[in-house]
Amino acid sequence: MRRRLPSLNALKAFEASARQESFTKAAQELCVTQGAVSQQVKALEDELGVRLFRRERQRLVITEAGKTYLEVVRDAFDRLAMGTERLLQREKSGTLTVTTSPNFAAKWLVHRLRRFSEAHPDIDLRISASMQHIDFAREDIDLAIRHGDGQWPGFHVKQLCTEQLFPVCSPVLLKGRGALRSLRDLKSHTLLHTNSRDDWAHWLTRAKISSVDTTRGIVFNQASMAIDAAVDGQGIALARTALASWDLICGRLVRPFPQAFEAPYAFWIVCPKSTADLPKISAFRDWLLKEAADDARRVAKLSGRTLTGSS
């Protein structure tokens, strides 16, 4: 059955006029002319076939029929207001589901989540570590953090931070006999690789170092494992800015050499354009960017002191 619904503007004019007992005051409240309010109410009366007001000595008096209808209109407006507020609160708070790679989750995200939760207690985070392609239209995912070139057409994409690739190791390897003092010293230390031994070979070629045998060392299938092995003093790893920042800031890792090269890919914050401005998504994206910016400042200062001290 088709709903028979009067004009919303007419209902607003009727409700305000009944509450103010005046077309003039209702017009001031609604920011329209007195004539517009009077016409809206008359149009509503004509549509309903019921007289809602009568004028007595320049005073607006609601009729019995008007009183009965006013209860219905106010109840409907109250329900609309409450429903709208609940909807807005759900978009500002509620569950926020984020997917990211296992490496980023382990080495960057997990350590910081308490700060976000303290700042946004109404947002219930759900973190999923996965390398799978995300279909936002079919999966219950609000936002993704992905490693790549930033080319995801049709999505709202924001770069988390600029990425460099540089060696990292435990501070222990900077002390005692055999301490790391130059890139050539790498030939007497264990190299920690990710996925293949090509990573160190490419990096040392760019650094113009050919005296290091890059065919040796331990190969890990996850960058986070190579970094953890470096923290443990098992060797020297090549690390990206984002994945190494937490351990550098905490002093578990140091940069033994100043050389660093721009990484071909970076981490990006990705979500559908249609939801990019939702308050809970904006809040999480802004928090990610602030954390990354704070990291960049702290790591820059820390690296300066470390490199000066190890020279």
C-alpha positions as CSV (number, residue, x, y, z in Angstrom):
1,M,0.0,0.0,0.0
2,R,1.3,3.4,-1.0
3,R,2.0,5.7,1.9
4,R,0.1,9.0,2.0
5,L,2.6,11.4,3.4
6,P,2.1,15.2,3.5
7,S,5.0,17.6,2.7
8,L,7.7,17.5,5.3
9,N,8.0,21.3,5.1
10,A,4.2,21.6,5.7
11,L,4.5,19.4,8.8
12,K,7.4,21.4,10.1
13,A,5.4,24.6,9.6
14,F,2.4,23.1,11.4
15,E,4.4,21.8,14.4
16,A,6.3,25.0,14.9
17,S,3.1,27.1,14.6
18,A,1.4,24.9,17.2
19,R,4.3,25.2,19.6
20,Q,4.8,28.9,19.1
21,E,1.1,29.7,18.8
22,S,2.0,32.1,16.1
23,F,2.8,32.0,12.4
24,T,5.2,34.9,12.8
25,K,7.3,33.2,15.5
26,A,7.2,29.9,13.6
27,A,8.5,31.8,10.5
28,Q,11.4,33.3,12.6
29,E,12.3,29.8,13.9
30,L,12.2,28.2,10.5
31,C,14.0,31.2,8.8
32,V,11.2,31.8,6.3
33,T,8.6,34.4,5.8
34,Q,5.3,34.5,7.8
35,G,3.4,34.2,4.5
36,A,5.3,31.0,3.6
37,V,4.4,29.4,7.0
38,S,0.7,30.4,6.6
39,Q,0.6,29.0,3.0
40,Q,2.3,25.7,4.1
41,V,-0.3,25.2,6.9
42,K,-3.2,26.1,4.6
43,A,-1.9,23.6,2.0
44,L,-1.7,20.9,4.7
45,E,-5.3,21.7,5.9
46,D,-6.5,21.5,2.3
47,E,-4.7,18.2,1.7
48,L,-6.1,16.7,4.9
49,G,-9.6,18.3,4.6
50,V,-9.3,19.3,8.3
51,R,-9.0,22.7,9.9
52,L,-5.9,22.7,12.2
53,F,-6.0,26.2,13.5
54,R,-8.5,29.0,14.0
55,R,-7.8,32.7,14.7
56,E,-9.3,34.3,17.8
57,R,-8.6,38.0,18.4
58,Q,-5.3,37.9,16.4
59,R,-4.3,34.8,18.3
60,L,-3.6,31.4,16.8
61,V,-5.5,28.6,18.5
62,I,-5.1,24.9,17.6
63,T,-8.3,22.9,17.0
64,E,-9.1,19.6,18.7
65,A,-8.3,17.8,15.4
66,G,-5.1,19.8,15.2
67,K,-4.1,18.7,18.8
68,T,-4.7,15.0,17.9
69,Y,-2.6,15.3,14.7
70,L,0.1,17.3,16.5
71,E,0.7,14.3,18.8
72,V,1.2,12.1,15.7
73,V,3.5,14.6,14.1
74,R,5.6,15.2,17.2
75,D,6.0,11.5,17.7
76,A,7.1,11.0,14.1
77,F,9.6,13.9,14.4
78,D,11.0,12.5,17.7
79,R,11.4,9.1,16.1
80,L,13.2,10.7,13.1
81,A,15.5,12.7,15.4
82,M,16.4,9.7,17.5
83,G,17.0,7.5,14.5
84,T,19.2,10.1,12.9
85,E,21.2,10.5,16.1
86,R,21.7,6.8,16.4
87,L,22.8,6.6,12.8
88,L,25.3,9.4,13.2
89,Q,26.6,7.9,16.4
90,R,27.0,4.6,14.7
91,E,29.1,6.3,11.9
92,K,31.1,8.2,14.5
93,S,31.6,5.1,16.7
94,G,30.7,1.4,16.6
95,T,32.9,-1.2,15.0
96,L,35.8,-0.3,12.7
97,T,37.2,-3.3,10.8
98,V,40.8,-2.8,9.5
99,T,42.8,-5.2,7.4
100,T,46.6,-5.0,6.9
101,S,49.5,-7.2,6.1
102,P,50.9,-9.5,8.9
103,N,54.2,-7.6,8.7
104,F,52.6,-4.2,9.2
105,A,50.4,-5.4,11.9
106,A,53.2,-7.0,13.9
107,K,55.9,-4.4,13.5
108,W,53.9,-1.1,13.4
109,L,50.2,-1.3,14.2
110,V,49.8,-3.6,17.3
111,H,52.1,-1.6,19.5
112,R,50.2,1.6,19.1
113,L,46.5,0.6,19.3
114,R,46.1,1.5,23.0
115,R,46.7,5.1,22.1
116,F,43.9,5.1,19.5
117,S,41.5,3.2,21.9
118,E,42.2,5.8,24.6
119,A,41.5,8.7,22.3
120,H,38.4,7.0,20.7
121,P,36.8,4.8,23.3
122,D,33.5,4.6,21.3
123,I,35.2,2.9,18.3
124,D,35.5,-0.9,18.6
125,L,38.5,-1.9,16.5
126,R,38.7,-5.2,14.6
127,I,42.1,-5.9,13.1
128,S,42.6,-8.6,10.4
129,A,46.1,-9.5,9.2
130,S,45.8,-10.8,5.7
131,M,47.6,-10.5,2.3
132,Q,44.4,-11.3,0.4
133,H,42.8,-9.0,-2.1
134,I,40.0,-7.1,-0.4
135,D,36.5,-6.7,-2.0
136,F,35.0,-3.8,0.0
137,A,31.6,-4.4,-1.6
138,R,31.3,-8.0,-0.4
139,E,33.4,-8.1,2.8
140,D,32.8,-6.4,6.1
141,I,36.0,-4.3,5.9
142,D,36.0,-0.5,6.5
143,L,39.7,0.3,5.7
144,A,42.8,-1.4,4.5
145,I,46.5,-0.7,4.9
146,R,48.3,-2.1,1.9
147,H,51.9,-2.1,0.5
148,G,52.2,-1.1,-3.1
149,D,52.5,1.8,-5.6
150,G,49.3,3.5,-4.5
151,Q,47.5,2.7,-7.8
152,W,44.1,1.5,-6.7
153,P,41.7,3.2,-9.1
154,G,38.2,4.0,-7.7
155,F,39.3,4.1,-4.1
156,H,40.3,6.8,-1.7
157,V,44.1,6.3,-1.2
158,K,46.4,8.1,1.2
159,Q,50.1,7.4,1.6
160,L,51.0,6.6,5.2
161,C,54.7,7.7,4.9
162,T,57.7,7.9,2.6
163,E,59.7,4.7,2.7
164,Q,63.5,4.2,2.6
165,L,65.4,0.9,2.7
166,F,68.4,0.8,5.1
167,P,70.4,-1.7,7.2
168,V,69.5,-2.2,10.9
169,C,71.0,-4.3,13.6
170,S,71.1,-4.8,17.4
171,P,73.2,-2.2,19.2
172,V,75.3,-5.1,20.4
173,L,76.9,-5.4,16.9
174,L,78.3,-1.9,17.2
175,K,80.5,-2.8,20.2
176,G,83.6,-5.0,20.8
177,R,85.8,-6.9,18.4
178,G,84.4,-7.1,14.9
179,A,82.0,-4.2,15.5
180,L,80.3,-2.7,12.4
181,R,82.1,0.5,11.4
182,S,81.7,0.5,7.6
183,L,79.7,-1.3,4.9
184,R,82.7,-3.4,4.1
185,D,82.5,-4.9,7.6
186,L,79.3,-6.7,6.5
187,K,81.4,-9.4,5.0
188,S,82.2,-10.7,8.5
189,H,78.5,-10.6,9.7
190,T,75.4,-12.6,8.9
191,L,73.1,-11.0,6.4
192,L,69.3,-11.4,7.0
193,H,67.3,-11.7,3.8
194,T,63.6,-11.5,3.0
195,N,62.2,-13.9,0.5
196,S,65.5,-14.2,-1.5
197,R,69.1,-13.1,-1.4
198,D,68.5,-10.5,-4.1
199,D,67.5,-7.8,-1.6
200,W,71.0,-7.2,-0.2
201,A,72.6,-7.7,-3.6
202,H,70.5,-4.9,-5.1
203,W,71.0,-2.6,-2.1
204,L,74.8,-3.0,-2.0
205,T,75.1,-2.5,-5.8
206,R,73.4,0.9,-5.3
207,A,75.8,1.6,-2.4
208,K,78.7,0.7,-4.7
209,I,80.0,-2.1,-2.4
210,S,81.1,-5.3,-4.2
211,S,83.2,-6.9,-1.5
212,V,80.3,-8.5,0.4
213,D,79.1,-12.0,-0.4
214,T,75.3,-11.7,-0.6
215,T,74.8,-15.4,-1.4
216,R,75.1,-16.3,2.3
217,G,72.9,-15.6,5.3
218,I,69.4,-16.5,6.5
219,V,66.3,-16.1,4.3
220,F,62.9,-15.4,5.9
221,N,59.6,-15.3,4.1
222,Q,58.3,-12.4,6.3
223,A,60.1,-9.0,6.8
224,S,58.9,-9.0,10.4
225,M,60.9,-12.2,11.1
226,A,64.1,-10.7,9.6
227,I,63.7,-7.6,11.7
228,D,63.1,-9.7,14.9
229,A,66.2,-11.7,14.1
230,A,68.1,-8.5,13.8
231,V,66.7,-7.3,17.2
232,D,68.0,-10.6,18.6
233,G,71.5,-9.9,17.4
234,Q,71.5,-12.7,14.8
235,G,72.7,-10.4,12.0
236,I,72.0,-7.3,9.9
237,A,68.6,-6.9,8.1
238,L,67.5,-4.5,5.4
239,A,64.4,-2.8,6.7
240,R,61.8,-0.4,5.5
241,T,61.1,2.8,7.4
242,A,57.6,1.9,8.7
243,L,58.5,-1.7,9.8
244,A,61.7,-0.7,11.6
245,S,60.5,2.6,13.2
246,W,59.1,1.1,16.5
247,D,62.2,-1.0,17.2
248,L,64.5,2.0,16.4
249,I,62.6,4.3,18.7
250,C,62.6,1.8,21.5
251,G,66.4,1.3,21.1
252,R,66.2,-2.4,20.1
253,L,67.6,-1.6,16.6
254,V,70.1,0.9,15.4
255,R,71.1,2.1,11.9
256,P,74.8,1.3,11.7
257,F,75.3,3.2,8.4
258,P,73.9,6.4,7.0
259,Q,73.2,5.0,3.5
260,A,69.5,4.7,2.7
261,F,67.7,4.4,-0.6
262,E,64.1,5.2,-1.5
263,A,62.0,2.1,-1.5
264,P,60.0,1.4,-4.7
265,Y,56.7,0.8,-2.7
266,A,55.1,2.2,0.4
267,F,52.2,1.6,2.8
268,W,48.9,3.2,1.8
269,I,45.6,3.8,3.6
270,V,42.8,2.5,1.3
271,C,39.0,2.7,1.6
272,P,36.0,3.2,-0.7
273,K,35.5,6.8,-1.8
274,S,31.8,6.6,-0.6
275,T,32.9,6.0,3.0
276,A,36.2,8.0,3.2
277,D,34.6,10.9,5.1
278,L,32.8,8.8,7.7
279,P,33.8,10.1,11.1
280,K,35.2,6.8,12.4
281,I,37.2,6.2,9.3
282,S,38.5,9.8,9.2
283,A,39.5,9.5,12.9
284,F,41.5,6.3,12.3
285,R,43.1,7.6,9.1
286,D,44.1,10.9,10.8
287,W,45.5,8.9,13.8
288,L,47.6,6.7,11.4
289,L,49.0,9.7,9.7
290,K,49.9,11.5,12.9
291,E,51.6,8.4,14.3
292,A,53.6,8.0,11.1
293,A,54.6,11.7,11.2
294,D,55.7,11.4,14.8
295,D,57.8,8.4,13.9
296,A,59.5,10.2,11.1
297,R,60.5,13.1,13.4
298,R,61.7,10.7,16.2
299,V,63.6,8.4,13.9
300,A,65.3,11.3,12.1
301,K,66.6,12.7,15.4
302,L,67.5,9.2,16.7
303,S,69.4,8.2,13.5
304,G,71.5,11.4,13.7
305,R,72.7,10.6,17.2
306,T,73.2,6.9,16.4
307,L,75.2,7.5,13.2
308,T,77.3,10.2,14.9
309,G,78.1,7.9,17.8
310,S,79.0,4.9,15.6
311,S,81.4,6.8,13.2
